[in-house]
Amino acid sequence: MSILTVKNLSHGFGDRAIFENVSFRLLHGEHIGLIGANGEGKSTFMNIITGKIEPDSGQISWAKRARVGYLDQHADLKKGMTIRDGLRTAFQYLFDMEEEMNRLFGKMGEVEPEELEKLLDETGQIQDALTNNDFYTIDAKVEEVANGLGLDEIGLDRDVHDLSGGQRTKVLLAKLLLEKPDILLLDEPTNYLDIEHINWLKTYLQEYENAFILISHDIPFLNSVVNIIYHMENQELTRYPGDYNEFLRVHEMKKQQLESAYKKQQKEIANLKDFVARNKANAATSKMAMSRQKKLDKMDVIELDAEKPKPLFSFKQARTSGKMLFDTKDLIIGYEEPLSRPLNLSMERGQKLALSGANGIGKTTLLKSILGEIQPISGSVELGDYLYIGYFEQELKEENNMTCIEEIWKEFPHFTQQEVRASLARCGLTKKHIESKVKVLSGGEKAKVRLCKLLNKETNLLVLDEPTNHLDVDAKAELKRALQNYKGSVLLISHEPDFYKDIVTDVWNCEDWTTKVFH
């Protein structure tokens, strides 16, 4: 049975077409991976099917009474609400039913016997519905999912308003899973999860009976949970049964077949044109020339898709730093309360370090404390000599009204316009993206603009906080290569061991220092 049918969908922004006549079907129980390069329109597709964006044309029809759950990175969580309250709202429809049942009980004292019979019947039905939907084990369900995603470590009584972006996403994801919708729509759910919680989510999705559509650039994760791939490229959406590896194999084969058909046809066209040119003026052969011209005119010419610009990253090297990069003396990090025991850490020139450990234990806080962006609770940080630091932040909150060109120019005013355009193009951005405002770009394209700034700055220490979030497969592979070739030092937070294991010289597990309790 089809849960969602999309017919002849077309949509674009300004003069940039995103979809052209796209069709799509989602059947009950299908686990779909929606893939494609940054900016091909994956999140736009999600926004269209959930009704957040009105498409230019096409039909979108959901099965009757289909309950749709969407992990929206920008959903509102109200101040004053605890995490537990936020998660319990997943069962709001059951609380409403309970309220209705209690109202009916209240009426029972004042009605005639036949009316009472009706009320008893109605309350009985509601009681059954509550039991069948696990109403009486809600708190146990909330605890189970909260533990799986590590929310118990943050504390279920914390005000949602005090949470970081990553923690808020975890709350929204937990709420969504508790709602058990007929179809889950997940846009990059692993971006804010650490290994342990990614594994929990992996198992959850493998056992999920209902359908889901998952956008993810984390290939090992994607491969372990999906059974169908939809590939978004050049305004088209193509279905491939199987996992990502199977998609790669078939896609590559189709590409080679098309290229060989194209070469063959181009050869034929050249021969026909040549024959027409040589024979059309000759009375004896002009008829043959005309028939070949007709064949040319009728020919369905194969066109190869324009190659997407592949990113090419290369970090600029500053002069060599001193031997010691930083030294901490009894450093206790945190905001109101300590997040760590006293830390005596040091890093030397040439080291490439990854910080690992669960979310919310202070990895970003540690980076910001070392860089002097926030004051520690106590202790001190000493930075070494001749440091030229390039810092890639995980989250940027503010709305950006500048174009990509203005954004780079602001940082490098001595660049010519041509240099600005060239350096953005090297990050894999097309001419249309380069001239767009930053705020209309996809998450991956925004990350590429921020990387562009880092690549053009001379550095000898790169401090990178989750740099792979939102990056597509090509950009991630290129960033890995550039960091392996970088002669300076690297301090990196990442939840993807597949990304950092071939880059770093050491891994620091922050769970060894945290004040947070782990179960």
Residue pairs with C-beta under 8 A, 6 or more apart in sequence:
1 27
1 28
1 63
2 25
2 26
2 27
2 63
3 26
3 27
3 28
3 62
3 63
3 66
3 182
3 183
3 211
4 24
4 25
4 26
4 49
4 60
4 61
4 62
4 63
4 66
4 183
5 24
5 25
5 26
5 59
5 60
5 61
6 22
6 23
6 24
6 25
6 49
6 58
6 59
6 60
7 23
7 58
7 59
8 21
8 22
8 23
8 57
8 58
8 59
9 19
9 21
9 22
9 23
9 24
9 48
9 55
9 57
9 58
9 59
9 60
10 17
10 19
10 20
10 21
10 22
10 55
10 56
10 57
10 58
11 17
11 18
11 19
11 41
11 44
11 48
11 53
11 55
11 56
11 57
11 58
12 18
12 19
12 56
13 440
15 432
16 432
16 436
17 235
18 40
18 41
18 44
18 235
19 41
19 44
19 45
19 55
19 58
19 235
19 236
19 237
20 235
20 236
21 58
22 58
22 235
22 236
22 237
23 237
24 230
24 237
24 239
26 32
26 183
26 211
26 213
27 211
28 182
28 210
28 211
29 209
29 210
29 211
30 211
30 227
30 228
31 205
31 208
31 211
31 212
31 214
31 225
31 226
31 227
31 228
32 211
32 212
32 213
32 214
32 226
32 228
32 229
32 230
33 214
33 215
33 216
33 222
33 225
33 226
33 228
33 229
33 230
33 243
33 244
34 42
34 45
34 46
34 213
34 214
34 215
34 230
34 232
35 42
35 215
35 216
35 217
35 222
35 229
35 230
35 231
35 232
35 244
35 247
36 42
36 231
36 232
36 233
36 472
37 233
37 308
37 428
37 444
37 472
37 473
37 474
38 428
38 442
38 443
38 444
38 445
38 447
38 448
38 470
38 471
38 472
38 475
39 430
39 433
39 441
39 442
39 444
39 445
40 232
40 233
41 232
42 187
42 215
42 232
42 442
43 187
43 215
43 442
43 443
44 53
45 232
45 237
46 70
46 185
46 187
46 213
46 215
47 53
48 54
48 55
48 60
49 60
49 185
50 68
50 70
50 185
51 60
62 68
63 182
66 182
66 183
67 179
67 181
67 182
67 183
68 181
68 182
68 183
68 185
69 176
69 179
69 181
69 183
69 184
69 185
70 176
70 185
70 187
71 169
71 172
71 173
71 176
71 184
71 185
71 186
71 187
71 189
72 172
72 187
73 165
73 169
73 172
73 187
73 188
75 172
77 86
77 160
77 161
77 163
77 168
77 171
77 172
78 160
78 161
79 159
79 160
79 161
80 159
80 161
81 159
81 160
81 161
82 156
82 157
82 158
82 159
82 160
83 146
83 151
83 154
83 155
83 156
83 157
83 158
83 160
83 163
83 171
84 142
84 146
84 156
84 157
85 160
86 160
86 171
86 175
87 142
87 145
87 146
87 151
87 156
87 171
87 174
87 175
87 178
88 95
88 138
88 142
89 175
90 175
90 176
90 178
90 179
91 133
91 135
91 138
91 178
94 130
94 133
94 135
94 138
97 126
97 129
97 130
97 135
98 126
98 130
98 135
100 126
101 123
101 126
101 127
101 130
104 119
104 122
104 123
104 126
105 123
107 119
108 116
108 119
108 120
111 119
130 136
134 141
141 178
142 156
142 178
143 152
145 151
145 174
145 177
145 178
146 152
146 156
146 174
147 519
148 174
148 197
148 200
148 201
148 204
149 170
149 173
149 174
149 193
149 197
149 200
149 201
150 170
150 193
150 194
150 196
150 197
150 358
150 359
150 360
151 167
151 170
151 171
151 174
152 519
153 358
153 360
153 361
153 516
153 517
153 518
154 163
154 167
154 170
154 360
160 168
160 171
163 171
164 360
164 364
164 395
165 192
165 394
165 395
165 397
166 191
166 192
166 359
166 360
166 394
166 395
167 192
167 359
167 360
169 189
169 191
169 192
170 192
170 193
170 197
170 359
173 186
173 189
173 201
176 184
177 184
177 204
180 210
181 210
182 210
182 211
183 210
183 211
183 212
183 213
184 208
184 210
184 211
184 212
184 213
184 214
185 212
185 213
186 212
186 213
186 214
186 215
186 216
187 215
188 215
188 216
188 217
188 443
188 469
188 470
189 201
189 214
189 216
190 198
190 201
190 216
190 218
190 221
190 495
191 466
191 469
191 470
192 359
193 201
193 359
193 495
194 356
194 357
194 358
194 359
194 495
195 356
195 495
195 497
196 358
197 358
197 359
198 218
198 221
198 495
202 221
202 224
202 225
205 212
205 214
205 225
206 224
206 225
214 222
214 225
214 226
216 222
217 444
217 468
217 470
217 471
217 472
217 473
217 476
218 496
219 244
219 473
219 498
220 498
222 243
222 244
223 243
223 244
223 245
226 243
226 244
227 241
227 242
227 243
228 239
228 240
228 241
228 242
229 239
229 240
229 242
229 243
229 244
229 246
229 247
230 237
230 238
230 239
230 240
231 237
231 238
231 240
231 247
231 251
233 305
234 305
240 246
240 247
240 250
240 251
242 250
258 302
258 304
259 304
261 302
262 302
262 303
262 304
265 299
265 301
265 302
269 296
269 299
269 301
272 292
272 293
272 295
272 296
273 296
275 288
275 289
275 292
276 289
276 292
276 293
276 296
279 285
279 286
279 288
279 289
280 286
280 289
280 290
280 293
282 289
308 428
308 430
309 425
309 428
309 429
309 430
310 428
310 474
310 478
311 426
311 427
311 428
311 448
311 474
311 475
311 478
312 426
312 478
313 426
313 427
313 451
313 455
313 478
313 479
313 481
313 482
314 455
314 482
314 485
315 390
315 454
315 455
315 459
315 462
315 482
315 483
315 486
315 488
316 455
316 456
316 457
316 458
316 459
317 458
317 459
317 460
317 486
317 487
317 488
318 386
318 388
318 458
318 459
318 460
318 488
319 386
319 388
319 460
320 349
320 386
320 460
321 349
321 384
321 385
321 386
321 387
321 388
321 460
321 461
321 488
321 489
322 349
322 384
322 385
322 386
322 387
323 348
323 349
323 384
324 346
324 347
324 348
324 349
324 384
325 346
325 347
325 348
325 349
325 351
325 383
325 384
325 387
325 461
325 489
326 345
326 346
326 347
326 370
326 381
326 382
326 383
326 384
327 345
327 346
327 381
327 382
327 384
328 343
328 344
328 345
328 346
328 370
328 379
328 380
328 381
328 382
329 344
329 379
329 380
329 381
329 382
330 342
330 343
330 344
330 378
330 379
330 380
331 340
331 342
331 343
331 344
331 345
331 369
331 376
331 378
331 379
331 380
331 381
332 338
332 340
332 341
332 342
332 343
332 376
332 377
332 378
332 379
333 339
333 340
333 343
333 362
333 365
333 366
333 369
333 376
333 377
334 340
334 362
334 365
334 376
334 377
334 515
335 365
335 374
337 515
338 377
338 515
339 361
339 362
339 365
339 514
339 515
339 516
340 362
340 366
340 510
340 513
340 514
340 515
341 513
341 514
341 515
342 378
342 379
343 366
343 379
343 513
345 508
347 353
347 489
347 491
348 489
349 384
349 460
349 489
350 489
350 505
351 489
351 490
351 505
351 506
352 483
352 489
352 490
352 492
352 503
352 504
352 505
352 506
353 490
353 491
353 492
353 504
353 505
353 506
353 507
353 508
354 492
354 493
354 494
354 500
354 503
354 504
354 506
354 507
354 508
355 363
355 366
355 367
355 491
355 492
355 493
355 507
355 508
355 510
356 497
356 507
356 508
356 509
356 510
356 511
357 363
357 509
357 510
357 511
357 514
358 511
358 516
358 518
360 516
361 510
361 511
361 514
361 516
362 510
362 514
363 465
363 493
363 510
364 394
364 465
364 493
365 374
366 510
367 391
367 463
367 465
367 491
367 493
368 374
369 375
369 376
369 381
370 381
370 383
370 463
370 491
371 389
371 391
371 463
372 381
372 383
386 460
387 460
387 461
388 457
388 458
388 459
388 460
388 461
389 459
389 461
389 462
389 463
390 454
390 457
390 459
390 461
390 462
390 463
391 463
391 464
391 465
392 450
392 451
392 454
392 462
392 463
392 464
392 465
392 467
393 450
393 465
394 465
394 466
394 469
394 493
396 446
396 450
399 439
400 407
400 437
400 438
400 439
401 437
401 438
401 439
402 410
402 437
402 438
403 434
403 435
403 436
403 437
403 438
404 424
404 429
404 433
404 434
404 435
404 436
404 437
404 438
404 441
404 449
405 417
405 420
405 421
405 424
405 434
405 435
407 438
407 449
407 453
408 415
408 420
408 423
408 424
408 449
408 452
408 453
408 456
409 415
409 417
409 420
411 453
411 456
411 457
412 419
412 420
412 456
415 423
415 456
421 431
421 434
423 452
423 455
423 456
424 433
424 434
424 448
424 449
424 452
425 431
425 434
426 452
426 455
427 448
427 449
427 451
427 452
427 455
427 475
428 448
428 474
428 475
428 478
429 445
429 448
429 449
429 452
433 441
433 445
438 446
438 449
441 449
442 470
443 469
443 470
444 470
444 471
444 472
444 475
446 470
447 467
447 469
447 470
447 471
447 475
448 471
448 475
451 467
451 479
454 462
459 488
460 488
460 489
461 488
461 489
461 490
461 491
462 483
462 486
462 488
462 489
462 490
462 491
462 492
463 491
463 492
464 490
464 491
464 492
464 493
464 494
465 493
466 493
466 494
466 495
467 479
467 492
467 494
468 476
468 479
468 494
468 496
468 499
471 479
476 499
480 499
480 502
480 503
483 490
483 492
483 503
484 502
484 503
490 503
490 504
492 500
492 503
492 504
494 500
500 507
511 518
